[in-house]
Amino acid sequence: MLRYISATADKRISDKFKFTHDMWLWMKAIAGSKWALRRYYAWTWLGSLLVPIWNAYWRKWADVSEEVDQDDWDLDTIRNATERQIFARTMVKPQYAIAGNAWQLSTLPESKILARRRRRLLKVIGKKNYLIRMILKDPCITKEDFSNYKQMTGWRWSTSLDALSSRGCEIMEPPKFPVELISANRIEEDVLWAAWNKNYK
């Protein structure tokens, strides 16, 4: 089915939107096209080199500290962001886009070039973003890093817990959130364990 969809789909997602070129090549690659896989790596090569340098420059320019653990996260970090930090948010490649790149890489066949791409992408993923680091096979991740993780709002894995975030992620704890709601929302924890079991067992 995937091969059929890939073979018959054009570059238009809908009447309004088109695939980006790298997304279109990736779609063809995961359906088995070696030509598309080579083109995907060639097309995304420059970005894989420049994004870590680009993001690091803006983080330093805006004096953005390292990402913090969820227990140390305070929404005032967003509310009290400086003008430089607010501007830097518009300049960096955002974490949700970087996370999307990581998910793309996780579906590609193992190779030396894939291993290099994963290492480069790890440079722009927050140290506390355990899910994305695990799907990139970060060798430094341990089970203890995330065993006490608490569910957050806002799909925490596609943002960063620092001044470059503009998303109001917070831990879901009573009394602000009903116990029933918390117990029914465990997807962030579930995918952590799924990634661990897939890549580290």
N, C-alpha and C positions, 0 to 999 in steps of 0.2 A: 504494500500500500504506500509506504514512504517513497519507494522508487517511482511509483506511478505519479504521485503528487508532485514530486520533484521534477519529473520529466515533462509533465504537462503544464506546470505553473509558469506564468511569465513573471515579469518584474513588478507587476502591479498587485498590491495587496487588496486594494479596493478602488472604487472610483476616485477617491481622494488621495490615497497614499500609495507609494511604491516602496519596494524593498530597497534598503541601502545596498550598494554593490557588494560589500563584504558579507552582508546577511544572505544575499542571493547566492553567492559563491559557497558559503557555509552550508546552505540548504542543499545544494547540489552535492557537496562533498560528503555529507552524512548519508546521502542516498547511494554513495559508492563511486562517485566520479573522481578518479585520480587527477584528471585535468583540473577540475574545480578545486580540489584540495591544494594543488600546487599554486594555483592562482590566488587562492585565499591567503596562503602564507605570504606570497609575494606582495599582494595588495596591502596587507596589514603590517608588513615588515617595518616600515618607517615609523608608523605610530607606536609599535611596540618598543622602539628605541627612544622616541621623543617624549611620550607621555610621562614616564617616570621623572625625566628631567624637568619637564614643563610643570607638573604638579608640585614637585619639590621646590621649584623657584617660587611659586605663588604661596605655598605654605610658609616659606621663610619670609617672604615679603610682607605677609599679613600677620606674622608672628603667631602662627597656629600651632598649638602644642600637640603632642602625640595623642592619639585616641586613648580614651580612658575606659576602664572596666564599667560594666553597667551599674554596679553598686556605687560608683563614684560619679556617675553621670547626673548632671543637673541641667534642667531646661533653661536655666538662666544663662548658660553658655551661649545659647542661641539668642535669647532676648537681649543680652548685653554685648553682643558682637560689635566690634569696632567697625568703622566705615571701611577700613581696608579689608577686614575679614568678610564683610558683606560683598564687597566688590570681588574678592578672590573666589567666592562661591560661583560667580558667573564666568570665571576664567578657567578653572580647573576642569579636567574631565571628571564628571561626577561619579560617585561610587556606584550608583545603579547601573551606569553604562559599563563600568569596569567589571561589575559583577556579571553583567550580561556576557561580556567577553569571556569571563571565566567559565560560565556555563557552556558557551560554545566550545571552548577547548576541551571540556570534560567529555565531549561526545566524539572526539576525533581519535583515530587510531594512534597507538603509541609510536613514537619516533624520537630521534634526537632533537629535531627542530621543535617538536611539541614540548619536550622537557625544557628547552631554552625559553620558549614563550611563557611557560608556567613560572619559571624563575623570575623573568622580567616583570610579569604581572604581580607577583607577590610583593614587589617593591612599592606598589601603590595601593595595597590592601591594608587596612588598619590591623594592627597587631591583635586586636580583640575581636576581629571579625572571623570567628572560628569556622563558620560554615564555608565561606568562600576560600579561606586558607586550606581547609581540608579538601575541597574539590580540586584545588591546585596542588594537592599532595605535599603540603608543607611538612618537611621532616621534623620540625620542632614542636608540632602539636602533640599534646598528651591528653589522655582522657580526663585528667584532673583539671585541665584548663576550663572545661565546659560542663563538668559533672553537676555543678550547682547552678547552672544557668536558669534564669527565670524568664517566663514569657513576657514580651514587650509589645507595645502597640506599634503600628506603622511599618511592619516587616523590617526589623532592625538590620537584617543581613544585606540590604541594598542601600544602606546609608552608613555614615560614620558617626561615632560619638565624639565629636569635636566641634570646633567653631565653624567648620565648613558645612556642617549640616544645617538644613532649614526645615527638617522634619521633626515633629514633636514626639519622638519615641520616648516612652516611659515604661517602667516596670508595672505590670498589672498586679496590683496588690490591693487587698481590702483595707479600708472600707470604700475607697474610691471605686473599685471594680467589684461587682458581686462575685462571690465564690463560685457560683454556678457558671458564670461567664468565663472565669479564669480556667476552671477545670475543663471547659469545652473548647478552649483555645490552646492547644499544645503543639501546634504545627512547627513552631520554631525549634522546640526541643526535639520533636520527632525527626526532623530533617538532619539535625546535628548527629543523632545516633545512627541514622541511615548512612550519612556520609562517612562516619567513623567505621561502621561495619563494612562498608564497601571498599574503602581505601586503606584501612589500617589493620584489619584483622588478618 
